[in-house]
Amino acid sequence: MSDCEKLATCAFHKKYESIAASTIKRMIDMYCTGDNSEKCLRKQFIEKTGEDPPVSMMPNGIDAESGRKVDF
Ligand code: SF4
């Protein structure tokens, strides 16, 4: 397992790393510090739009606040 190369600067990780909610923790374990960081939709958002995704957009593309998929 290796940490994502964006771990230190990622707004999502900074905001949510200390939140104990199981969904968030699972996302971080799966993507940010797990083996799936290359599948992170936040990275795809950046690649496609050239902009940073909403802070609350989880690596699976769902907004942690609204529960809705972030379109991009
Ligand atoms: S949310 Fe995505 S870009 Fe941010 S640290 Fe996790 S895997 Fe990396």
Residues whose N, C-alpha, C, O or C-beta is under 5 A from the ligand:
A	BS01	SF4	C4 K6 L7 C10 F12 H13 Y31 C32 S37 C40 R42 P59
